[in-house]
Amino acid sequence: MKHYFVTIFAVMMLLNFARAQEKVNFSNKKQIPISKIQTKQVNNKTTQYVDQKDLKQGYNYMTLKTGDILYIEYKGGIINSFTLSNKKGIIRGKPLVVQSSQQFQCSQNFCSCSGDGDCNDMFTTNVCGPDAVCFGNICVCYR
């Protein structure tokens, strides 16, 4: 009986560990065509730019210069979330989505902004690394 409980406990621990490895599994994702990705200067920072009207309903994705993949959840004409993963699909982080604010916001690995003034402030403070992407007036960068 003791071995039974130990076995059940070990199996439960393994299942818990397997679930903890968060991976990207967006079933109906749409790649943003390369022809829709432009380069844009925002206050001396070169960003990749996608017009928000070019996003499709649901999950969109694009490959960044680093090889990481940025997923964009777009529903009802609004960007609801970002998810960044590596090539293997392991999630590196979920940047904040700033729809409208007085100043940009940063988490441990990401910063995001909304609007010209807010994004100009973000890009002049040197909080962004080499990858920055803008969708209409919303920008996100990896630190």
C-alpha positions, -999 to +999 in steps of 0.1 A: +000+000+000+029+023+008+044+018-027+010+026-042+009+061-026+046+068-035+039+058-071+008+080-073+027+109-057+056+105-082+033+105-112+014+135-099+048+154-095+058+145-130+025+157-145+028+189-125+063+195-138+053+188-174+024+213-172+047+239-157+067+240-190+046+267-207+047+264-244+030+283-272+001+264-287-020+288-306-041+267-329-054+293-354-025+317-358-019+338-388+016+349-400+019+386-407+031+388-443+066+402-448+052+427-472+031+442-444+061+447-421+078+481-426+108+498-410+100+530-391+122+555-372+107+565-339+130+591-322+163+576-334+151+540-328+145+517-358+114+496-353+095+471-372+060+486-380+028+469-388-004+489-395-030+477-370-056+473-398-034+446-413-038+424-383-064+396-386-089+386-359-074+361-334-036+354-331-011+369-355+026+363-353+059+376-367+095+365-364+118+391-349+154+398-359+166+377-330+147+347-343+121+349-314+085+349-324+060+376-312+024+366-310-003+393-310-038+386-299-062+409-318-099+409-311-126+434-317-102+459-333-080+459-301-046+443-293-054+423-262-020+406-255+015+399-267+034+367-261+071+362-270+085+327-275+118+313-287+120+290-318+112+259-298+079+275-286+090+281-250+075+313-238+100+340-229+075+365-216+042+383-220+047+421-225+021+444-211-004+460-235-007+497-230-039+510-247-037+545-234-016+560-207+004+590-197+037+571-197+052+539-210+052+508-188+080+482-183+081+448-167+112+428-161+119+420-197+096+443-218+084+478-222+053+490-240+038+524-249+008+539-266+008+571-287+035+594-301+045+612-269+045+581-248+065+561-273+090+589-280+096+590-242+102+552-241+126+552-270+147+581-257+152+565-223+173+536-237+152+509-220+148+490-253+171+464-267+175+458-305+139+445-311+111+470-310+078+465-329+049+490-333+013+481-343-004+514-352+002+536-321+011+507-297+048+497-295+065+470-275+102+462-270+124+436-254+148+451-229 
